[in-house]
Amino acid sequence: MNKIIISAMIFTAIGLTAASATVSDSCGYDADGNFILGNGQVSAYGPWEHAKDCAMKGILPPVVAKRLGSVGDESIQREADVLREINTRVQEEKKRREVEVQPLPPAK
């Protein structure tokens, strides 16, 4: 049952890659993994739901993915593992699509 749910989440995430083109690649985080609030203030961590959304789009920064779920209970840690996997798979899918859609060189 879990594999079915995880597979569905992964396919949904891959389907959302086109929608993520309008979202910043940083997903609201700076290079150190701090979350930048809408008013410009900096928070050490962003909201769980925001991180989940970014992971589903494959734009969760590595520094944030690494700490995802670290302060949660066992179920949160399992969900964080799934989200890291989804984030990685969506990123790989994006890279694969970029390779497939390389523009042709200009005609001479």
C-alpha positions as CSV (number, residue, x, y, z in Angstrom):
1,M,0.0,0.0,0.0
2,N,2.8,2.4,0.9
3,K,4.5,1.7,-2.4
4,I,1.4,2.6,-4.3
5,I,1.1,5.9,-2.4
6,I,4.8,6.7,-2.8
7,S,4.5,5.9,-6.6
8,A,1.5,8.1,-6.9
9,M,3.3,11.0,-5.1
10,I,6.3,10.6,-7.4
11,F,4.2,10.6,-10.6
12,T,2.3,13.6,-9.3
13,A,5.5,15.4,-8.5
14,I,6.9,14.7,-12.0
15,G,3.7,16.0,-13.5
16,L,4.2,19.2,-11.6
17,T,7.6,20.0,-13.0
18,A,6.2,22.2,-15.7
19,A,4.3,24.2,-13.1
20,S,7.5,24.7,-11.1
21,A,9.0,26.8,-13.9
22,T,7.4,29.9,-12.5
23,V,8.8,29.3,-9.0
24,S,12.2,30.4,-7.9
25,D,14.8,27.6,-7.9
26,S,15.7,28.5,-4.4
27,C,12.2,27.9,-3.2
28,G,12.4,30.8,-0.8
29,Y,15.6,29.7,0.9
30,D,19.0,31.4,0.8
31,A,22.3,29.6,0.1
32,D,22.6,28.7,3.9
33,G,19.2,27.2,4.0
34,N,17.5,30.0,5.8
35,F,13.9,30.7,4.9
36,I,13.2,34.2,3.6
37,L,9.7,35.3,4.7
38,G,7.5,37.4,2.4
39,N,8.4,40.6,4.3
40,G,12.1,40.0,3.8
41,Q,12.8,38.7,7.3
42,V,14.9,35.6,7.7
43,S,13.9,32.5,9.6
44,A,16.2,29.6,10.4
45,Y,13.6,27.1,9.1
46,G,10.7,27.3,6.7
47,P,7.3,25.8,7.3
48,W,7.0,22.0,6.8
49,E,4.2,22.4,4.2
50,H,6.3,24.8,2.2
51,A,9.3,22.4,2.2
52,K,6.9,19.5,1.1
53,D,5.6,21.6,-1.7
54,C,9.1,22.5,-2.9
55,A,10.2,18.8,-2.7
56,M,7.2,17.8,-4.8
57,K,8.4,20.3,-7.4
58,G,12.0,19.2,-7.2
59,I,13.3,22.6,-6.1
60,L,14.1,21.9,-2.4
61,P,17.7,23.0,-1.9
62,P,20.1,20.3,-0.8
63,V,20.9,21.9,2.5
64,V,17.2,22.0,3.4
65,A,16.6,18.4,2.1
66,K,19.4,17.2,4.3
67,R,17.8,18.5,7.5
68,L,14.2,17.8,6.5
69,G,12.4,15.9,9.2
70,S,15.4,15.9,11.6
71,V,13.4,17.2,14.5
72,G,10.2,15.1,13.8
73,D,9.0,11.8,15.1
74,E,9.4,8.5,13.2
75,S,6.5,9.1,10.9
76,I,7.8,12.6,10.0
77,Q,11.2,11.2,9.4
78,R,9.8,8.5,7.0
79,E,7.8,11.2,5.2
80,A,11.0,13.3,4.9
81,D,12.8,10.3,3.4
82,V,10.0,10.0,0.8
83,L,10.1,13.7,0.1
84,R,13.9,13.7,-0.4
85,E,13.5,10.8,-2.9
86,I,10.7,12.7,-4.7
87,N,12.8,15.9,-4.8
88,T,15.7,13.9,-6.3
89,R,13.6,12.1,-8.9
90,V,11.9,15.3,-10.0
91,Q,15.3,17.0,-10.4
92,E,16.6,14.1,-12.4
93,E,13.5,14.1,-14.6
94,K,14.0,17.9,-15.2
95,K,17.6,17.3,-16.2
96,R,16.6,14.5,-18.5
97,R,14.0,16.7,-20.2
98,E,16.6,19.5,-20.6
99,V,18.9,17.1,-22.4
100,E,16.0,16.0,-24.7
101,V,15.1,19.6,-25.6
102,Q,18.4,21.1,-26.4
103,P,18.1,23.6,-29.2
104,L,19.6,22.9,-32.6
105,P,22.7,24.9,-33.5
106,P,22.1,27.8,-35.8
107,A,22.2,27.0,-39.6
108,K,25.2,28.2,-41.5
